[in-house]
Structures are given as C-alpha cells and as structure tokens.
Amino acid sequence: MTYEDSIFVRSFGQHELKKLGSGALLLFFIMAFTICTIFKLPVYSQVDLVKPVHNFSNSRSDVYEMNGDIRIHSNSSTIFVAPSFHVEIISSWTIKPYARKQKETKIERVREWKVKYHQVPNCSRRFTIPAVLFSTGAYSGNYFHAFTDIIIPLYLTCRQFNGKIIFLITDNYSWWVSKYNVILEKLSKYDVVDIDKENEVLCFSRMIVGLKSNKEFGIDPRVSPHYSIKDFRQFLRITYSLEKETISPCHKKFGIIRRPRMLIISRRKKRHLTNESGVAKMARTMGFDVVVKEMGSNVSLVAHFVNSFDVMMGLHGAGLTNMIFLPENAVVIQIVPFGLDVASDTYFGLPARDMKLRYLEYKVSLNESSLLGKYPNDSEVYRDPHAIHKRGWAAFYFTYAFNQEVNLDLGRLRATLVHAFELVCS
C-alpha cells in the first residue's frame, strides 16, 4: 500500500469504507449493464463471475463455452444456462454453430440457436461428459469446406478432451457422418447425437457451442489452444495409419534409384483439364511415374493413396484438399485458371507452405482458357478479374470457376515440372 493509499484509508472509518465499497460495486454493475445494453452484448449477473460463459468468437466463427447447469432443448432451439441464484437480469443471444461467417444463402440456412441465461426447463437426461454443438450444414458437402469449416475446427476445439466429449450435430446428414466417421471416432469416444431429432431436454455441466477456427484451411499456433497444422497432419497420419511422414530420396550418388511419383488430380466436371493425357505423357518423358486419377469419396482409401506420392498437381478446386495427406516435403502444383489467382494462394498456397510442403503455382493465361471468345475483347472479365471479385463471391466464382476449362501450353508447363523434379530429386 502506498503512502497516499494509507492516508486515504485513515480518513474514513470502517463503516464508511464498507458503504463506499458497496456503492462502488453497485456503480460498477450499473455501468456494465448500461454498456452491454447500448452495444447489445450478452449481460451476465454476479453469479457469472463464478460460472461464466466464455466468448471465444472471432472474425471466422462464433464460439461460446459454458460451465454450470446447461440444458439444451431442441424443439425450441434453445440452450439454457441456469443461474445459481434467482436473478432479475436476463440475457439471450443467437448463434449459428458453423465455422464460417458469410451472408450467403447456404450459411443463412444453418439452424440458429438461442442461448438464454435464465431459469431452465426440467432435465430429461443428464450427462457428466462435456458436449460440443456444431452444424454439418452449409458448405459441408464440398470436400474443401468439410475440412476447413468443420474437421479442422473440430480438431482445434475438441482435441484437448482426449475423446471425452459428446458431439451434438445440428443440420445433420447421415452420409456426412459416415464419410468422416473415422475422424469423428478418433475425436470422441461416444455416439454422435443428432440434436435436431431430440425431443428431450439434455443437461450438461459444460458445453461448447460453435467450433474454433482461426485460419483458412489451417491453424494459427499463436492462438489458444496453440495447436498447429503439423499437429493436425500427425493426427491424420495416426487416424488413418499412414506410412510416409516425409518423402523418400529418389536418387543416390551415382544416379536415380526410383522415379518420383506424380499424381495428377483429374476433374470430369467444371474446370476440366482438356489436354490431361498430353500433360501426363510429357511428365513421364521427364522422369516422373505418373498416375492420373479422379479422387473418390472413401476418405481412408484416398488418404493412403495420396500419401504414396512425391508430387501432386491439379486445377484449383476441392481435389487439392488432399494435400493434407501428402508426406512432408512433397511438392504441390496448383494450376490456377485465368482470373482465380485472387483465391489461389489463400486457399491452397499458404496452407501448403504451413504444412511443410513445397508449393508451386502455374497461372493459366487467357490463351489457355475456354473463357477466350466468350466475352467481347474489351470485357472486364479479361481486363480486371479483381473488379469482378468486388461484385460478390458468387458472381466471381461463377464466371471464373464454374464456367472455365483449361488447355495447358505444354512448353510453358515444362519449366514448372522441371522445378518440381529438382525439388524432390536434388
């Protein structure tokens, strides 16, 4: 205590000090309530100082962790957080438990849940294990979004529980759970609960609503709980029993001992590589052992298959998500269709480098694109893709991703393949 503090204390009697302390505490709660009301923040009573609702929301996702008497009632889409005592202050707010914030149709269809700090309904079933509520709706049918919006955030949120956590899934699709069941079973020892079909009030002492997410197709290790994408890749290697952690040497002192394996991801629908066979033939003449294949839906088979390659090449799209299974130091070549360089590095370039993969990029020129001739010569589609992007993601993606095929200039591509060969065989 400073000299000034001791003078202040001696100036008041014990009774006056108690009155002053009570007044200050009351003033604090009045100010806090006023601020929360003005800025529409969740308001918590004095009880919350003991049993709080933690807000881990960020620019990518909304996440709340609750402790105490938590009761979820599916029929009313409400999560009740019970106070320990009768309080007059009532707070409620809504959340869509999907790890992507965008004002788009698919995300708007994600089921919205109300979190209500108030008296609770009677409990039907009580659990001693914590739970996490999340959605498998929105873009979950897309392979890339399944990982970046759900699986990686689920790992980030739940790995700390070592399997002792219950998954409450809203907007549940049985096919989705079946497809990624191996991962779900590794993160939770318990059966998945389709919360939308529950008619009872389920009670927990701890619940997380929403999934933590801090990076596109990756993890920021600087943010709590300080996992990394390297940790996640190791988790996948263990989950799927993948053999190769890093690429094997393809040379020895006096020559090549094996041809480096290259996977060309085939696409049969939008953004098709029209001279795919010509690309594969050229790569073989350069010394690669080439496989051209469209990825299947069995994640376990795909994981083992991809893990056996040194180089993976493909057009910008969900197929490149499979880089997550490549061994460390493998090479990823992203073929970027005309105009799509706005998204190429964010979605696959930066993630590849974070995964300790060697990343190469081949940017398609207008002469190699099927867009040539579809628009007037002075069209903004050709002149300024960034301007199209500013009009909205849907219009941009329809123009450059859904409406474009590619015929690669093999002369231009050769330099990229030479570089890839040198990286894995130098």
Solvent accessible surface area in square Angstrom, and as a share of the most:
residue,aa,sasa,rsa
1,M,178,0.79
2,T,80,0.46
3,Y,161,0.61
4,E,122,0.55
5,D,65,0.33
6,S,27,0.17
7,I,73,0.37
8,F,103,0.43
9,V,56,0.32
10,R,161,0.59
11,S,79,0.51
12,F,82,0.34
13,G,37,0.35
14,Q,133,0.59
15,H,123,0.55
16,E,85,0.38
17,L,45,0.22
18,K,144,0.61
19,K,126,0.53
20,L,88,0.44
21,G,42,0.41
22,S,74,0.48
23,G,38,0.37
24,A,58,0.45
25,L,90,0.45
26,L,112,0.56
27,L,103,0.51
28,F,116,0.48
29,F,51,0.21
30,I,94,0.48
31,M,105,0.47
32,A,35,0.27
33,F,98,0.41
34,T,62,0.36
35,I,85,0.43
36,C,23,0.14
37,T,79,0.46
38,I,117,0.59
39,F,136,0.57
40,K,183,0.77
41,L,93,0.46
42,P,26,0.16
43,V,19,0.11
44,Y,69,0.26
45,S,9,0.06
46,Q,107,0.47
47,V,17,0.09
48,D,7,0.04
49,L,132,0.66
50,V,119,0.69
51,K,93,0.39
52,P,39,0.24
53,V,9,0.05
54,H,75,0.34
55,N,84,0.43
56,F,87,0.36
57,S,40,0.26
58,N,59,0.30
59,S,102,0.66
60,R,46,0.17
61,S,1,0.00
62,D,44,0.23
63,V,1,0.00
64,Y,19,0.07
65,E,16,0.07
66,M,0,0.00
67,N,41,0.21
68,G,20,0.19
69,D,39,0.20
70,I,0,0.00
71,R,31,0.11
72,I,0,0.00
73,H,44,0.20
74,S,1,0.01
75,N,99,0.51
76,S,57,0.37
77,S,24,0.16
78,T,9,0.05
79,I,0,0.00
80,F,29,0.12
81,V,3,0.02
82,A,19,0.15
83,P,17,0.11
84,S,61,0.39
85,F,147,0.61
86,H,163,0.73
87,V,40,0.23
88,E,161,0.72
89,I,61,0.31
90,I,91,0.46
91,S,8,0.05
92,S,56,0.36
93,W,33,0.12
94,T,72,0.42
95,I,4,0.02
96,K,61,0.26
97,P,0,0.00
98,Y,8,0.03
99,A,0,0.00
100,R,23,0.08
101,K,93,0.39
102,Q,63,0.28
103,K,196,0.83
104,E,47,0.21
105,T,78,0.45
106,K,97,0.41
107,I,9,0.05
108,E,106,0.48
109,R,179,0.65
110,V,4,0.02
111,R,57,0.21
112,E,85,0.38
113,W,1,0.00
114,K,84,0.36
115,V,0,0.00
116,K,60,0.26
117,Y,4,0.02
118,H,55,0.24
119,Q,81,0.36
120,V,42,0.24
121,P,42,0.27
122,N,133,0.68
123,C,43,0.26
124,S,60,0.38
125,R,101,0.37
126,R,148,0.54
127,F,47,0.20
128,T,123,0.71
129,I,39,0.20
130,P,24,0.15
131,A,1,0.00
132,V,0,0.00
133,L,0,0.00
134,F,0,0.00
135,S,1,0.01
136,T,0,0.00
137,G,4,0.04
138,A,26,0.20
139,Y,38,0.14
140,S,3,0.02
141,G,57,0.55
142,N,64,0.33
143,Y,35,0.13
144,F,8,0.03
145,H,28,0.13
146,A,0,0.00
147,F,0,0.00
148,T,2,0.01
149,D,0,0.00
150,I,1,0.00
151,I,0,0.00
152,I,5,0.02
153,P,1,0.01
154,L,0,0.00
155,Y,7,0.02
156,L,2,0.01
157,T,0,0.00
158,C,0,0.00
159,R,77,0.28
160,Q,73,0.33
161,F,23,0.10
162,N,106,0.54
163,G,5,0.04
164,K,112,0.47
165,I,0,0.00
166,I,9,0.04
167,F,1,0.00
168,L,0,0.00
169,I,0,0.00
170,T,0,0.00
171,D,31,0.16
172,N,41,0.21
173,Y,105,0.40
174,S,89,0.57
175,W,122,0.43
176,W,0,0.00
177,V,24,0.14
178,S,82,0.53
179,K,60,0.25
180,Y,3,0.01
181,N,54,0.28
182,V,68,0.39
183,I,1,0.00
184,L,4,0.02
185,E,111,0.50
186,K,93,0.39
187,L,2,0.01
188,S,4,0.03
189,K,136,0.58
190,Y,82,0.31
191,D,126,0.65
192,V,44,0.25
193,V,27,0.16
194,D,32,0.17
195,I,1,0.00
196,D,52,0.27
197,K,158,0.67
198,E,34,0.15
199,N,113,0.58
200,E,77,0.34
201,V,14,0.08
202,L,1,0.00
203,C,0,0.00
204,F,1,0.00
205,S,64,0.41
206,R,79,0.29
207,M,0,0.00
208,I,1,0.01
209,V,0,0.00
210,G,0,0.00
211,L,2,0.01
212,K,25,0.11
213,S,4,0.03
214,N,32,0.17
215,K,72,0.30
216,E,24,0.11
217,F,0,0.00
218,G,3,0.03
219,I,5,0.03
220,D,19,0.10
221,P,66,0.42
222,R,196,0.72
223,V,67,0.38
224,S,71,0.46
225,P,35,0.22
226,H,116,0.52
227,Y,45,0.17
228,S,25,0.16
229,I,7,0.04
230,K,111,0.47
231,D,58,0.30
232,F,0,0.00
233,R,8,0.03
234,Q,72,0.32
235,F,8,0.03
236,L,1,0.01
237,R,22,0.08
238,I,95,0.48
239,T,18,0.10
240,Y,11,0.04
241,S,80,0.51
242,L,16,0.08
243,E,162,0.73
244,K,47,0.20
245,E,93,0.42
246,T,67,0.39
247,I,23,0.12
248,S,50,0.32
249,P,93,0.59
250,C,1,0.01
251,H,70,0.31
252,K,124,0.53
253,K,178,0.75
254,F,178,0.74
255,G,32,0.31
256,I,93,0.47
257,I,94,0.48
258,R,69,0.25
259,R,119,0.43
260,P,0,0.00
261,R,67,0.24
262,M,0,0.00
263,L,0,0.00
264,I,1,0.01
265,I,15,0.07
266,S,3,0.02
267,R,42,0.15
268,R,147,0.54
269,K,161,0.68
270,K,77,0.33
271,R,9,0.03
272,H,40,0.18
273,L,7,0.04
274,T,65,0.38
275,N,27,0.14
276,E,16,0.07
277,S,90,0.58
278,G,23,0.23
279,V,0,0.00
280,A,2,0.02
281,K,141,0.60
282,M,18,0.08
283,A,0,0.00
284,R,107,0.39
285,T,101,0.59
286,M,33,0.15
287,G,16,0.15
288,F,0,0.00
289,D,59,0.30
290,V,10,0.06
291,V,41,0.23
292,V,50,0.29
293,K,94,0.40
294,E,84,0.38
295,M,37,0.16
296,G,54,0.52
297,S,83,0.53
298,N,78,0.40
299,V,5,0.03
300,S,40,0.26
301,L,123,0.61
302,V,11,0.07
303,A,0,0.00
304,H,82,0.37
305,F,54,0.23
306,V,0,0.00
307,N,6,0.03
308,S,36,0.24
309,F,0,0.00
310,D,1,0.00
311,V,0,0.00
312,M,0,0.00
313,M,0,0.00
314,G,3,0.03
315,L,9,0.04
316,H,1,0.00
317,G,5,0.05
318,A,26,0.20
319,G,17,0.16
320,L,1,0.00
321,T,0,0.00
322,N,0,0.00
323,M,0,0.00
324,I,3,0.02
325,F,3,0.01
326,L,1,0.00
327,P,0,0.00
328,E,45,0.20
329,N,59,0.30
330,A,0,0.00
331,V,0,0.00
332,V,0,0.00
333,I,0,0.00
334,Q,0,0.00
335,I,1,0.00
336,V,1,0.01
337,P,1,0.01
338,F,35,0.15
339,G,6,0.06
340,L,0,0.00
341,D,58,0.30
342,V,37,0.21
343,A,5,0.04
344,S,2,0.01
345,D,53,0.27
346,T,65,0.38
347,Y,32,0.12
348,F,2,0.01
349,G,0,0.00
350,L,85,0.42
351,P,4,0.02
352,A,0,0.00
353,R,106,0.39
354,D,52,0.27
355,M,3,0.01
356,K,111,0.47
357,L,8,0.04
358,R,72,0.26
359,Y,32,0.12
360,L,22,0.11
361,E,59,0.26
362,Y,8,0.03
363,K,104,0.44
364,V,8,0.04
365,S,42,0.27
366,L,42,0.21
367,N,127,0.65
368,E,12,0.06
369,S,8,0.05
370,S,42,0.27
371,L,0,0.00
372,L,92,0.46
373,G,69,0.66
374,K,105,0.44
375,Y,63,0.24
376,P,93,0.59
377,N,146,0.75
378,D,101,0.52
379,S,18,0.11
380,E,48,0.21
381,V,14,0.08
382,Y,25,0.09
383,R,159,0.58
384,D,54,0.28
385,P,20,0.13
386,H,101,0.45
387,A,22,0.17
388,I,9,0.05
389,H,60,0.27
390,K,170,0.72
391,R,160,0.58
392,G,30,0.29
393,W,70,0.24
394,A,82,0.64
395,A,51,0.40
396,F,0,0.00
397,Y,39,0.15
398,F,133,0.55
399,T,18,0.10
400,Y,0,0.00
401,A,0,0.00
402,F,98,0.41
403,N,44,0.23
404,Q,4,0.02
405,E,76,0.34
406,V,1,0.01
407,N,78,0.40
408,L,5,0.02
409,D,64,0.33
410,L,60,0.30
411,G,60,0.58
412,R,107,0.39
413,L,0,0.00
414,R,110,0.40
415,A,73,0.56
416,T,21,0.12
417,L,0,0.00
418,V,61,0.35
419,H,84,0.38
420,A,0,0.00
421,F,46,0.19
422,E,93,0.42
423,L,45,0.22
424,V,10,0.06
425,C,15,0.09
426,S,108,0.70
